[in-house]
Amino acid sequence: MIERHLERIVADPTIGRQMRFIAGPRQAGKTTLAQRILAMNRSEDLYFNWDLREVRDRFKADFGFFETPLRDAQSQGHFPWVCFDEIHKMPRWKDILKSYFDKHEAEARFLVTGSARLDWFRRSGDSLAGRYFLFRLNPLTLSEAAGSLLAEPAPSESAHEFMEKKAGRVRYEEEALSQLLNYSGFPEPFLKADAPFYRRWQRDMVDRLTREDVRDLTRILDVEHVATLMQILPDRIGSPLSLNALREDIGIGYSAVRSAISALQLTYAFFLISPYSRNIARTVKKEKKGYFFDWGRCTDPAKRFENYVGCELKALTDLWHDKGIGDFSLMYVRSRDGKETDFLVTRNNEPWCLFEAKIEDGSIPSHHFHHAQALGDIPLILVVQNGRVFRKQDRTAYRISASRFFA
């Protein structure tokens, strides 16, 4: 069983009375994570999957159907945890949760797991405001796959101090990195490590996303447009996305392309990062860049590695954000002359650290140094796939293998 870093954050009793919403890609391990937390709190009988007809029938027959096992747990001296998995598929699910929480908030902790729809309602506003915290579960990271503890920056720690600590940790997880790059960070194909299974798993994932999640969560009628996007987007990984170019390639309207991209985001198949412009001389606003949560969809090795690095950085920033360390975001930098640095991590809306992803080690091009200096002399990290690399090229610039940096 792979331990997830988010488990310690979500299960932390000091968070408060609020419900814990766990959102993330399908089959990323949300249910397993929830069941582990319930087991730690001797609440295994309080897991309810609303995808099951049995649970929905029990709810229709008795609105408070879970209260008997809840009292049983309390009678044994436990402070129970209750998990409602996939409850967002029920009509008026927010009103149901509000009622449950308002009645039992002092008697139990509630876990709610499901698709990106949880995140969607958080952004659009709802009657549950103040009653829950949202946490994001990403695919496996290298440190999780290798079974190592997450190296977190302290709240007062700068990116320079963070990198000095990284420099002191000499550990290369090359085998785990190779397995992640070949079979993705989704637990089932990663653990099986079988190429034919992974290909079948990917095909099944596309079918489920397009014919179930997209259909259920959006108003898109022609879901084949979404499936087509998933076929052509891997070639565009790492480049600014032009919706007009996608519209011409697919042969549909602009609004249809935009809706299809939104559907991929909503179902956690794809995520976008925005360009950073403040403090960069001669910058120009450009399109967002997009990446798959399943980086194995990229057949080109360089694009696949950049996509993987993007997912690792997103997982880190999400964890730091969810832990309350700060408001971290993942962006990229592109100047008017077309010079680009793959990733920028911001903290509380200020530039924090720059990252460039490359297959092979080599001297860092000068425009990355210009970006780092313009952004406040922040650290610059060249993350490489191959070899056992660690070199400090400049006072604030590092070249380091992914097998070491993310371990």
C-alpha positions in Angstrom: 0.0 0.0 0.0 1.5 3.4 -1.1 1.2 6.1 1.6 0.0 9.4 0.2 1.3 12.7 1.5 -2.2 14.2 1.6 -3.3 11.6 4.1 -1.5 13.3 7.0 -2.9 16.7 6.0 -6.5 15.6 5.6 -6.4 13.5 8.8 -4.9 16.2 10.9 -7.3 16.7 13.8 -6.2 20.3 14.3 -7.8 21.4 11.0 -11.1 21.9 12.7 -14.7 20.8 12.4 -15.0 21.4 8.7 -15.8 18.6 6.2 -12.8 17.5 4.1 -13.6 17.5 0.4 -11.1 15.4 -1.6 -11.1 16.1 -5.3 -8.9 14.8 -8.1 -8.6 12.6 -11.2 -10.6 9.4 -11.6 -8.7 6.4 -10.2 -6.0 8.6 -8.5 -6.7 6.9 -5.2 -9.3 9.1 -3.5 -11.4 6.2 -2.2 -8.3 4.3 -1.0 -7.1 7.4 0.9 -10.5 7.9 2.5 -10.8 4.3 3.6 -7.3 4.4 5.1 -8.3 7.5 7.2 -11.5 5.7 8.3 -9.5 2.6 9.3 -7.1 4.7 11.4 -10.1 6.1 13.3 -11.9 2.7 13.6 -14.7 3.9 11.3 -14.6 1.3 8.5 -18.4 0.8 8.7 -19.0 4.5 8.0 -17.9 4.4 4.4 -20.8 4.9 1.9 -20.4 4.9 -1.9 -23.3 6.7 -3.4 -22.6 5.0 -6.7 -24.1 1.9 -5.2 -27.9 1.3 -5.6 -27.9 -0.2 -2.0 -26.7 3.1 -0.5 -29.1 5.2 -2.5 -32.0 2.9 -1.6 -31.1 3.2 2.1 -31.1 6.9 1.8 -34.5 7.0 0.2 -35.9 4.8 2.9 -34.3 6.7 5.7 -32.7 10.1 5.4 -30.5 9.4 8.5 -29.5 5.9 7.4 -25.9 6.3 8.6 -26.8 7.4 12.1 -27.0 3.9 13.6 -23.4 2.8 12.7 -22.4 6.3 13.8 -23.9 5.8 17.3 -22.3 2.3 17.4 -18.9 3.8 16.8 -19.5 6.4 19.5 -20.7 3.8 22.0 -17.3 2.1 21.6 -15.5 5.3 22.7 -14.4 6.3 19.1 -14.7 9.7 17.6 -16.1 8.6 14.2 -15.3 9.6 10.7 -17.9 9.3 8.0 -17.1 9.2 4.2 -19.6 9.9 1.5 -18.0 8.8 -1.8 -19.5 10.1 -5.0 -22.4 11.9 -3.2 -22.1 14.8 -5.7 -24.0 12.6 -8.3 -27.1 12.9 -6.1 -29.7 15.6 -6.8 -29.4 18.4 -4.2 -26.3 16.8 -2.8 -25.2 20.1 -1.2 -28.4 20.4 0.8 -28.1 16.8 1.9 -24.5 17.4 3.2 -25.5 20.7 4.8 -28.2 19.0 6.8 -25.9 16.1 7.9 -23.1 18.5 8.8 -25.2 20.9 10.8 -26.7 18.1 12.8 -23.6 16.0 13.5 -20.6 18.4 13.2 -19.8 18.0 16.9 -20.1 14.2 16.8 -18.1 13.2 13.7 -15.8 14.3 11.0 -16.9 14.1 7.4 -14.9 13.1 4.3 -16.5 13.8 0.9 -14.7 12.4 -2.2 -15.5 12.7 -5.8 -14.7 14.2 -9.1 -13.7 17.8 -10.0 -17.3 18.8 -9.6 -16.5 19.4 -6.0 -13.9 22.0 -7.1 -16.3 23.5 -9.6 -18.9 24.3 -6.9 -16.2 25.7 -4.7 -15.4 28.2 -7.4 -19.0 29.0 -8.3 -20.1 29.5 -4.6 -22.6 27.5 -2.7 -24.6 27.1 0.5 -21.8 25.0 2.1 -19.5 28.0 2.4 -17.6 27.8 5.7 -18.5 24.2 6.3 -15.7 22.5 4.3 -12.1 22.6 3.2 -11.1 21.4 -0.3 -8.0 19.2 -0.8 -6.6 18.0 -4.1 -5.3 14.5 -4.6 -2.9 14.3 -7.6 -1.4 11.2 -9.2 1.5 9.5 -7.5 4.6 11.6 -7.1 8.1 10.2 -7.1 8.5 10.6 -3.3 5.3 8.7 -2.7 6.2 6.0 -5.2 9.6 5.6 -3.5 8.1 5.6 0.0 10.0 8.7 1.2 8.7 11.5 3.3 7.8 14.8 1.7 10.4 17.5 2.2 8.3 20.6 2.9 9.5 24.2 3.2 8.7 25.7 6.6 6.3 28.7 6.4 9.2 31.2 6.8 11.5 29.4 4.4 12.6 31.0 1.2 13.1 29.2 -2.1 16.9 29.6 -1.6 16.8 27.9 1.7 14.5 25.2 0.3 17.1 24.5 -2.5 19.9 24.4 0.0 18.0 21.7 1.9 17.4 19.8 -1.4 21.1 20.0 -2.2 21.8 18.2 1.1 19.6 15.3 0.4 21.5 12.8 -1.8 19.1 10.2 -2.9 18.4 9.0 -6.5 15.2 7.0 -7.2 16.0 6.2 -10.8 14.0 2.9 -11.0 10.8 4.5 -9.5 11.2 7.5 -11.9 11.4 5.2 -14.9 8.3 3.3 -13.8 6.4 6.6 -13.3 7.4 7.9 -16.8 6.5 4.6 -18.4 3.2 3.8 -16.6 2.0 7.1 -15.2 1.3 8.1 -11.6 -2.1 6.4 -11.4 -1.7 3.7 -8.8 -3.2 0.7 -10.7 -1.1 0.9 -13.9 1.9 2.1 -12.0 1.9 -0.9 -9.6 1.1 -3.4 -12.4 3.9 -2.0 -14.6 2.6 -3.8 -17.7 2.5 -2.0 -21.0 -0.5 -3.9 -22.6 -2.5 -3.3 -19.4 -1.6 0.4 -19.3 -2.7 0.8 -22.9 -6.0 -0.9 -22.2 -6.4 1.2 -19.0 -5.9 4.4 -21.0 -8.5 3.5 -23.6 -11.0 2.6 -20.8 -10.2 5.9 -19.1 -11.1 7.9 -22.2 -14.3 6.0 -22.6 -15.3 6.6 -19.0 -14.3 10.3 -19.1 -16.2 11.1 -22.3 -19.2 8.8 -21.9 -19.8 9.1 -18.2 -18.1 12.0 -16.5 -18.3 14.6 -19.3 -21.9 13.5 -20.0 -22.9 13.7 -16.4 -21.1 16.9 -15.4 -21.5 19.1 -18.5 -24.1 20.1 -21.1 -21.9 19.0 -23.9 -23.9 16.8 -26.3 -21.2 15.7 -28.7 -18.7 14.0 -26.4 -16.7 12.9 -29.3 -15.2 16.4 -29.5 -13.7 15.8 -26.1 -12.3 12.4 -27.2 -10.8 14.0 -30.3 -9.1 16.7 -28.2 -7.5 14.0 -26.0 -6.0 12.5 -29.2 -4.5 15.7 -30.6 -3.5 17.6 -27.4 -0.4 15.4 -26.6 1.4 16.9 -29.6 0.8 20.4 -28.1 2.1 19.7 -24.6 4.6 22.4 -23.6 3.4 25.0 -26.1 0.8 27.8 -25.6 -2.6 26.5 -26.5 -4.4 28.3 -29.4 -8.1 27.6 -29.3 -8.4 28.9 -32.8 -5.8 26.4 -34.1 -7.7 23.6 -32.2 -10.9 24.8 -33.7 -9.5 24.6 -37.2 -8.0 21.1 -36.6 -11.2 19.6 -35.2 -13.6 21.5 -37.5 -15.9 22.9 -34.8 -16.8 26.3 -33.4 -14.7 28.3 -31.0 -17.2 28.0 -28.2 -17.3 24.2 -28.7 -13.5 24.0 -28.3 -13.6 26.1 -25.2 -16.3 24.0 -23.7 -14.4 20.8 -24.5 -11.2 22.1 -22.9 -13.3 23.1 -19.8 -14.8 19.6 -19.7 -11.3 18.1 -19.6 -10.4 20.4 -16.7 -13.6 19.7 -14.9 -13.1 15.9 -15.1 -9.5 16.2 -14.0 -8.1 14.9 -17.3 -6.2 18.0 -18.1 -4.9 21.2 -16.3 -3.9 24.6 -17.6 -1.2 27.0 -16.3 -1.2 30.7 -17.1 1.7 33.0 -18.2 3.2 35.3 -15.6 3.7 38.8 -16.7 4.3 41.2 -13.8 8.0 42.2 -13.3 9.1 40.8 -16.7 10.2 43.5 -19.1 8.7 43.3 -22.6 6.3 40.5 -21.7 3.2 39.9 -23.6 0.1 37.9 -22.5 -0.1 34.6 -24.3 -2.3 31.6 -24.2 -2.2 29.1 -21.4 -0.3 25.9 -21.6 -1.9 22.6 -20.9 -0.8 19.3 -19.4 -2.4 15.8 -18.8 -2.6 14.3 -15.4 -1.7 11.1 -17.3 1.6 12.2 -18.8 1.9 8.8 -20.5 -0.4 10.1 -23.2 2.6 12.0 -24.6 4.6 9.7 -26.9 7.3 12.2 -27.5 9.9 11.7 -24.7 10.7 15.4 -24.2 7.0 16.3 -24.0 6.3 13.4 -21.7 9.1 14.5 -19.3 8.0 18.1 -19.3 4.4 17.0 -18.6 5.7 14.8 -15.7 7.7 17.7 -14.2 4.6 19.9 -14.5 2.5 17.3 -12.6 5.2 16.9 -9.9 5.3 20.7 -9.4 1.5 20.9 -9.3 1.3 18.2 -6.7 3.9 20.0 -4.6 2.2 23.4 -4.8 -1.2 21.8 -4.1 0.2 20.1 -1.0 1.8 23.3 0.3 -1.3 25.2 -0.4 -3.6 22.6 1.2 -1.4 22.4 4.3 -1.8 26.2 4.7 1.9 27.0 4.2 1.0 29.7 1.7 -0.9 30.5 -1.5 1.2 28.6 -4.1 0.5 28.5 -7.8 2.1 27.0 -10.9 2.6 29.3 -14.0 5.1 29.8 -16.8 7.2 32.6 -18.2 7.4 33.7 -21.8 8.8 37.1 -23.0 7.9 39.0 -26.1 10.8 37.7 -28.0 9.5 34.1 -27.5 12.0 33.1 -24.9 10.3 30.8 -22.4 11.0 29.1 -19.0 8.8 26.0 -18.6 7.5 26.6 -15.0 7.3 29.3 -12.4 6.1 28.6 -8.9 4.6 31.7 -7.2 4.0 32.1 -3.5 1.4 34.6 -2.3 1.3 35.9 -5.9 5.1 36.6 -5.9 7.7 34.7 -8.0 9.3 32.0 -5.9 11.3 29.6 -8.1 11.8 28.9 -11.8 12.0 25.4 -13.4 13.1 24.2 -16.8 12.7 20.5 -17.8 15.2 18.8 -20.2 16.0 15.2 -21.0 19.7 15.6 -21.0 22.0 17.7 -18.7 23.7 20.8 -20.2 24.5 24.4 -19.6 21.5 26.5 -18.8 20.7 29.0 -21.6 21.1 32.7 -20.7 17.5 33.7 -21.1 16.5 31.6 -18.1 19.0 33.6 -16.0 17.4 36.9 -17.3 14.0 35.7 -16.3 15.2 34.7 -12.8 16.9 38.0 -12.3 13.9 40.0 -13.5 11.6 38.1 -11.2 13.6 39.1 -8.1 16.8 37.0 -8.3 14.9 33.8 -7.6 16.4 30.3 -7.8 16.6 28.6 -11.2 16.4 24.8 -11.4 17.1 22.8 -14.5 15.5 19.4 -13.9 16.9 16.7 -16.1 15.7 13.1 -16.7 18.9 11.2 -17.5 21.9 10.5 -15.3 22.8 11.3 -11.7 23.2 15.0 -12.0 23.7 17.7 -9.3 25.6 20.8 -10.2 25.4 24.4 -9.0 26.0 26.4 -12.1 25.6 29.8 -10.5 24.9 31.2 -7.1 21.2 30.6 -7.5 21.1 28.1 -10.4 21.1 24.3 -10.1 21.1 21.4 -12.5 19.6 18.4 -10.8 18.2 15.0 -11.8 14.5 14.5 -11.4 15.3 11.2 -9.6 16.9 13.2 -6.9 15.0 16.5 -6.8 11.5 14.9 -6.5 12.6 12.0 -4.3 
